Amino acid sequence: MTERDRTAAENRESVATDGGTATRQTPETAATEHPTVLDVDVVGDRALATVERGDVSIVVEAPAGISAEELEETLSGVPESIAKTTERFAAPGCLDDEATETNESATGGDGA
């Protein structure tokens, strides 16, 4: 193995060629974003839609005849609500005494 081959094998940003080492670059035609995958099942008078893009998945159940405008209006604010809820419950110490007390009263227990 030549020095050039070792360098190319160790450095994933470059590729060995017959004429030397070429730096890898993203082709202009490469996708820069994850594709959106949509799957809709209609069962009776209900539609179940799943949408996936990268690490995000959303499932929506709605009447089969719902219009795009109705669905958009119904779901307005959902991304903001998800972000706000995630921030609240992902923060350290989010289960303070009040939240624990509410949880215990809802389950009718004393935490045991």
C-alpha positions in Angstrom: 0.0 0.0 0.0 1.4 3.4 -1.0 1.4 6.4 1.2 -1.3 8.0 -0.9 -3.5 4.9 -0.4 -3.0 5.0 3.4 -3.8 8.7 3.5 -7.0 8.1 1.5 -8.0 5.2 3.7 -7.5 7.2 6.9 -9.1 10.4 5.6 -12.7 9.8 4.7 -12.9 13.3 3.2 -10.6 12.3 0.3 -10.7 9.6 -2.3 -7.7 7.9 -3.9 -7.6 8.2 -7.7 -5.1 7.2 -10.4 -4.0 10.8 -10.7 -3.7 11.6 -6.9 -6.2 12.3 -4.2 -9.5 14.2 -4.8 -11.5 15.8 -2.1 -15.0 14.5 -1.7 -17.7 17.1 -2.4 -21.5 16.7 -2.3 -22.8 16.5 -5.8 -25.0 19.4 -6.9 -27.8 16.9 -7.5 -27.7 15.3 -4.1 -30.7 15.7 -1.8 -29.9 18.1 1.0 -33.1 17.3 3.0 -34.8 14.1 4.1 -37.7 13.2 1.9 -41.2 13.4 3.3 -43.0 10.0 3.4 -46.8 10.1 3.5 -49.0 7.1 4.0 -52.8 7.4 4.1 -55.2 4.6 4.9 -59.0 5.1 4.6 -61.1 2.8 6.7 -64.8 3.4 6.5 -65.4 7.1 7.2 -62.0 7.7 8.9 -58.6 8.5 7.4 -55.3 7.6 9.2 -52.3 9.5 7.8 -48.7 9.0 8.9 -46.1 11.5 7.9 -42.4 10.9 8.4 -39.4 13.2 7.6 -36.0 12.4 9.1 -36.5 11.8 12.8 -40.0 13.2 13.0 -43.2 11.1 12.7 -46.7 12.4 12.9 -49.9 10.4 12.9 -53.3 12.1 12.3 -56.7 10.5 12.3 -59.5 12.5 10.8 -62.8 12.1 8.9 -62.2 10.8 5.4 -63.8 13.8 3.7 -61.9 16.5 5.6 -60.6 19.3 3.4 -57.0 20.5 3.4 -58.2 23.9 4.8 -60.1 22.2 7.7 -57.1 20.0 8.5 -54.7 22.9 8.4 -56.9 25.0 10.7 -57.3 22.1 13.1 -53.5 21.5 13.3 -52.5 25.1 13.4 -50.3 25.6 16.5 -49.4 22.0 16.9 -45.7 22.4 16.1 -45.4 25.2 18.6 -47.3 23.1 21.2 -45.0 20.2 20.7 -41.9 22.3 21.1 -43.2 24.0 24.2 -44.2 20.7 25.8 -40.9 19.1 24.9 -39.0 22.0 26.5 -41.0 21.8 29.6 -40.7 18.1 30.2 -37.2 17.6 28.9 -35.8 20.2 31.3 -34.0 19.0 34.4 -36.2 19.1 37.5 -39.4 19.4 35.5 -41.2 17.1 37.9 -41.4 19.5 40.8 -43.5 19.0 43.9 -46.6 20.4 42.3 -46.4 18.1 39.3 -45.7 15.1 41.5 -48.6 16.0 43.7 -50.9 16.3 40.7 -49.7 13.0 39.4 -50.3 11.3 42.7 -53.8 12.8 43.1 -54.7 11.7 39.6 -53.7 8.1 40.3 -55.2 8.1 43.7 -52.0 7.0 45.3 -49.3 8.2 47.5 -46.5 7.4 45.0 -46.2 3.8 46.2 
